[in-house]
């Protein structure tokens, strides 16, 4: 039987043309939602329009006016907004002295400011009948990674901003939660790390499940938080990382020191 968790719902998914966003769009459409994809990848978005029948608006989510116009366009076209997923994100590599100011500003703009812009425009519309917001953070917002200064900073900010949104708007029937993915292979963010089996092994060897996650696995977690099944959940952080953050980071004593047990 077809699930109908999102029948009659209108959803916006930023960064919805590929990766985790596209996987979530597929779930939402399959379960009854009307979806507006906001992205800058016109080619990938057109493919989704052709296959799933979603709406699409080319949107620079880091531009306050463009983000607001996208939200207003969605409300005008569909009459309401029930779901907002702030999924667009970018990364950069470099220690602080090596990160250009323009690069820092770009990462902050896409990963953090864009969430504020979309929420600022969508929440007044959601107040009419309630809604659900999911923001994409990362396990990189929970602890630090070598050389990912700007990314770490923005993802940590997304987590606490999501909590602030949740308590500010809970009484209005608007739930806000955050998903923290671990390593998901073959997305725009991770394609460099997935380009060869050797590169992928560097990442997967650190994951207790010994494999990368899939876009659909993270999207399933998002869909749960967006659905009425999570009706009493707000301000929560759902980690989908194959067990990576359950580990202290210390060496695997079982693997490397088992021979010492008999001494």
Secondary structure, DSSP 8 states (H G I E B T S, - for coil): ----TTTT-EEEEETTTSHHHHHHHHHHHHTT-EEEEEES-HHHHHHHHHHH--EEEE--TTSHHHHHHHHHHHHHHHS---EEEE-------B-GGGS-HHHHHHHHIIIIIHHHHHHHHHHHHHTTT-EEEEEE--GGGTS--TTBHHHHHHHHHHHHHHHHHHHHHGGGTEEEEEEEE--BTTSTTTGGGGSSHHHHHHHHTTSTTSS-B-HHHHHHHHHHHHSGGGTT--S-EEEESTTGGGS-S---HHHHSGGGGG-
